[in-house]
Amino acid sequence: MATPDTTTGGSPAFTPVSGAHRAYHAACARLLGLQHESGAWEGEMEWSTMILSQYVIVLHILERGPDEPTRQAILQCFRTTRTPEGSWGMHPQAPPSAYATTLAYVALRLLGTDPRDPLAADARKWIHAQPGGVHAVPQWGFFWLAVLGLVPYRQVAPVPPEVMLLPRWAPLHPERLLGWTRMLYQAMAYLYGAKFRADLGPVADDLRGELFPGLGPSPSPSPGPGPGPGAGVRPGHGTDVYVTGGRALRVLQGCLRGWERVHSRRLRRAALERCHRAVVDEQHASPHHGLSSVNALVECLVLFARNRRHPLLDGAVARLRYWCWQDDERGLRVCGDRSVVWDTSYAVEALLPGGAARTDLGADARTGLGADRRLGPAIGRAHAFLREAQITTYTGRVPPLRTVRYGWAFSDGHSRWPVSDCTAEAVSALLRAQDATGPGGHRMPATARLDRRALHGAMDVMLDRQNRDGGFGTLDRRRAGGWMEALNPTEMFAGCMVDASSVECTGSVLTALGHMAPLLEPAARRRARKAIARGVAYIRASQNDDGSFSGTWGINYTYAAFHAARGLRAVGVPSDDPALVSLARWLRESQLKDGGWGEDWRSCLGRRYLPLDSGLPEMTAWAVLAGLDTLGPRHPVVEDGVRWLCAHQQADGSWAGGHVNGVFFTTMMLVYRLYPVYFPAMAVGRYLRAVAPPAPATPAARIATEGPGGTT
C-alpha cells in the first residue's frame, strides 16, 4: 500500500487530477477483474457465526448432518472467528457475545467436538464466567434452546400462533410487521404452538449439564410444570440485550402466557394450520431461495415438525447451500443475505460515474494498461444481468401484500422480495449503462433497453413502498405506528417491528426517479413528481440539528450523508439549499486530521456520531461523494478526501477492507466486502468527471471509455 500523505489544505505536493486518474484507472481494473461470468458482481456480506451455528443445529435436527469435509470447513470458521477470550462476537469487531457463544458451543458439540477440546472448553468457561451464565442470552437465543429441548418453552417469550387468526384490520395482526419479522414470526409461531422439541439423543443430557451445571440430567420434556434449567431466572440480562421491554410489552406477554395455559385445542390446530400454509406459500413463492438465511432455516424446521417426509422439505434443505460461502483459509460461513443485485448496481455506477463514463480514461488507454478495453463488454454483461434479474413473475398461492412484479431484490432475480432501494439502484445502473455511448456513437438496441412496462412497473414497486411521512421503507409500506416498536420482544434488535422510512432508501429512490422522470409517460411523471416532493420533504425533516443525517442500513452518519445529498441533488435541489449547506458544514467538521472520514460502529447503538482516529475507505468515499454534491470538487475538504483515497489505495487497485460498514436492525453489524472496492472508485471517478472534461476519443476508443450503451 502506498505511504499515506497526511498533508491537508490542498497542498501542491498532491496533484489531484493526475493522481486521481491513476487511482481510478487502477480501481476500474480491479473492479473489472472481479466481475463474474454472469455479468454480476458479488462480495460476501459477512455477519456472525450465529447463523452458522443455527445452520449446524438445523441440519442436526433434520438428521442431515454435514459430511466430513464440510464439517471440517465449519470448524475452521469457528477457529478463525473466535475472540481471544475463546468466545464469539456478533460481528468481526464486536466484544464477546453470550448469545453467539452459547449457540456456537451447542453447534460444536453437535458436530462431535469433545467438551475438553479447547475450542469448546474455552467457550464453556467464558459462558460460565458471565453473570447469569447462559441466562445472559436474550430471548431469541432461548427460543433456539427450547427448540433443542434444553429449556422448557415457558422460559421463552410467547409466540402464539392464534395471532395469525386475527382479522387483518386488527392492530396486532402479523401482516402489520416488517417483512423479515413477519415471515419469521409465522414460522416461530408454528414451532412454539406445537411445542416442537428436537430429539438430540444422549448429547441432550450432556449439553444440559455443560450449559447449566449443578442441575439434574434432564428437565421435564413437557411444557407443563417442572423445574427446568434456570427455573425462576429471567433470560436476557447480558451484554447482548439492547432493547428492554416496557410496561406495554410486559402486560401483553402476561396476557399471552395466560392464554397459553387455557387456549382452545381446536383453535390451536387451526392456527397451526394457518402458520403452516403461510410457510408453504413462501416455499412456492420463493422456489429457489427464501427471503434470508435465518427465515429459510426456521422454515425448514416447520416443514420437518409438520411431517418428517414433507414433500417440500428436501428442496428447502438443498436451497440452504445458497447462503454458504467457503474457502480454505476461513472455512464455511453462512451469510445473512446475498447482495448480487446490490453490488452489481453500484459497480456499474463506479465504472460509469454520473451517467455516461465521461471520465478521461482515453489517455490511460494509450498507456497499455488494458483495463479500459474490458469496460464496454463488462457494462454490456452487467446490463444484461440486471435486466434478467428484474422480477417478472410471482409463483405464490396467496396474493402478495405488496407490488412484486418489475422490482429488484437485494439478491438476484430468483427472489420474490423486491426492495425499494434495490429496485432504485438497479434502475439507475441500467439507465447509466443505456446512456453510455457504444462504438461509433451507436445506441444500445431498443430490444436491450428497459421497455416502458419494465420502467413504469419499477416505479410502481418503489412508490408502493412510500410511507405516509414521505419516506420509503424496504420490503413493504409501513403498516403500523411507532407504538409497535414498544412491543419488540427480541431484546437484541431495534427497529425490527415495522417498515419505517429511512434516509438511505429515500435517497436511492429519489436518485432513480430523477433519472427516470424524462422517460415516463405524462401521468406517471406526475405521480413521480408528487412522490419526489414528499421524499424531499421527508429528507429535510430527517436532518439533525448539526446538519447530519442518521443512517439505518450503513454506518452511519457518513452513509446517510451520501444518500441524502445524492438523492436531493438528483431531483434538482441546488447545492446552496439550506439543507445541503448544513450538511456541508457537518462534512467539514467531521473530517479527520488525516483527510479521511471514519466512523465507529457504536455510533449506531449510541445514536450519535463517533469518529475513529483515522479514515476508512468506504466512509471517506461516502463523505467525498456527499462533498461533491454540497461543497463542490475544488473545495479543500473534498480534495483532501480524494488525496486520502489515492494515498491509501493498494497495489491491486482496491482499498483495505474488513471493517464493519453495514448494519441491520440497529445492532447487527455487517461487512460488505466490495464496499471498499466500488465506493472509493465511484468517489474518485465522480471527482474526475467534475474537474476534468473528457478528452476527445476516437470512435474505436469511445467504447473503451464509455461502455456499450447509447445516448438519450
ZICORVEN-V683357 format. One record per backbone hydrogen bond with DSSP energy under -1.0 kcal/mol. NH is the residue of the N-H (numbers start at 1). CO is the residue of the C=O. Records with the same first field share a line. If there is no record, write none. Layout:
NH = CO ; CO
This chain:
2 = 649
14 = 11
19 = 15
20 = 16
21 = 17
22 = 18
23 = 19
24 = 20
25 = 21
26 = 22
27 = 23
28 = 24
29 = 25
30 = 26
31 = 27
32 = 28
33 = 29
34 = 31
35 = 32
36 = 40
39 = 36
46 = 671
53 = 49
54 = 50
55 = 51
56 = 52
57 = 53
58 = 54
59 = 55
60 = 56
61 = 57
62 = 58
63 = 60
64 = 59
71 = 67
72 = 68
73 = 69
74 = 70
75 = 71
76 = 72
77 = 73
78 = 74
79 = 75
80 = 76
81 = 77
83 = 87
86 = 83
94 = 91
97 = 88
101 = 97
102 = 98
103 = 99
104 = 100
105 = 101
106 = 102
107 = 103
108 = 104
109 = 105
110 = 106
111 = 107
112 = 109
113 = 108
117 = 114
120 = 117
121 = 117
122 = 118
124 = 120
125 = 121
126 = 122
127 = 123
128 = 124
129 = 125
130 = 127
133 = 130
135 = 132
136 = 133
137 = 134
142 = 138
143 = 139
144 = 140
145 = 141
146 = 142
147 = 143
148 = 144
149 = 146
150 = 145
155 = 152
156 = 153
163 = 160
164 = 161
165 = 162
166 = 163
170 = 167
173 = 170
176 = 173
177 = 174
178 = 497
182 = 178
183 = 179
184 = 180
185 = 181
186 = 182
187 = 183
188 = 184
189 = 185
190 = 186
191 = 187
192 = 188
193 = 189
194 = 190
196 = 191
198 = 147
204 = 201
206 = 202
207 = 203
208 = 204
209 = 205
210 = 206
211 = 207
212 = 208
215 = 212
231 = 228
233 = 230
236 = 137
237 = 135
241 = 238
242 = 491
243 = 491
250 = 246
251 = 247
252 = 248
253 = 249
254 = 250
255 = 251
256 = 252
257 = 253
258 = 254
259 = 255
260 = 256
263 = 259
268 = 264
269 = 265
270 = 266
271 = 267
272 = 268
273 = 269
274 = 270
275 = 271
276 = 272
277 = 273
278 = 274
279 = 275
280 = 276
281 = 277
282 = 278
283 = 279
284 = 280
285 = 281
286 = 282
293 = 336
296 = 292
297 = 293
298 = 294
299 = 295
300 = 296
301 = 297
302 = 298
303 = 299
304 = 300
305 = 301
306 = 302
307 = 303
310 = 307
313 = 310
316 = 312
317 = 313
318 = 314
319 = 315
320 = 317
321 = 318
322 = 319
323 = 320
324 = 321
325 = 333
327 = 331
331 = 327
332 = 73
333 = 325
335 = 323
341 = 411
342 = 410
343 = 339
344 = 340
345 = 341
346 = 342
347 = 343
348 = 344
349 = 345
350 = 346
351 = 347
352 = 348
355 = 352
358 = 356
361 = 359
365 = 361
366 = 362
367 = 364
368 = 365
374 = 371
375 = 372
378 = 374
379 = 375
380 = 376
381 = 377
382 = 378
383 = 379
384 = 380
385 = 381
386 = 382
387 = 383
388 = 384
389 = 385
391 = 407
406 = 391
407 = 404
415 = 412
419 = 408
420 = 474
423 = 419
424 = 420
425 = 421
426 = 422
427 = 423
428 = 424
429 = 425
430 = 426
431 = 427
432 = 428
433 = 429
434 = 430
435 = 431
438 = 442 ; 709
441 = 438
442 = 439
448 = 445
455 = 451
456 = 452
457 = 453
458 = 454
459 = 455
460 = 456
461 = 457
462 = 458
463 = 459
464 = 460
465 = 462
466 = 463
467 = 471
470 = 467
473 = 465
484 = 481
485 = 482
486 = 483
487 = 484
488 = 485
494 = 665
500 = 498
502 = 472
506 = 502
507 = 503
508 = 504
509 = 505
510 = 506
511 = 507
512 = 508
513 = 509
514 = 510
515 = 511
516 = 512
517 = 513
519 = 516
520 = 517
525 = 521
526 = 522
527 = 523
528 = 524
529 = 525
530 = 526
531 = 527
532 = 528
533 = 529
534 = 530
535 = 531
536 = 532
537 = 533
538 = 534
539 = 535
540 = 536
541 = 537
542 = 538
543 = 540
544 = 548
547 = 544
555 = 661
560 = 556
561 = 557
562 = 558
563 = 559
564 = 560
565 = 561
566 = 562
567 = 563
568 = 564
569 = 565
570 = 566
572 = 569
573 = 568
577 = 574
581 = 577
582 = 578
583 = 579
584 = 580
585 = 581
586 = 582
587 = 583
588 = 584
589 = 585
590 = 586
592 = 596
595 = 592
600 = 610
603 = 600
604 = 601
606 = 602
607 = 603
612 = 598
616 = 597
620 = 616
621 = 617
622 = 618
623 = 619
624 = 620
625 = 621
626 = 622
627 = 623
628 = 624
629 = 625
631 = 627
632 = 627
635 = 632
639 = 635
640 = 636
641 = 637
642 = 638
643 = 639
644 = 640
645 = 641
646 = 642
647 = 643
648 = 644
650 = 654
653 = 650
661 = 670
662 = 670
663 = 553
664 = 668
667 = 665
668 = 664
670 = 662
671 = 46
673 = 44
675 = 672
677 = 674
678 = 674
679 = 675
682 = 678
683 = 679
684 = 680
685 = 681
686 = 682
687 = 683
688 = 684
689 = 685
690 = 686
691 = 687
692 = 688
702 = 698
705 = 701
706 = 702
707 = 703
710 = 434
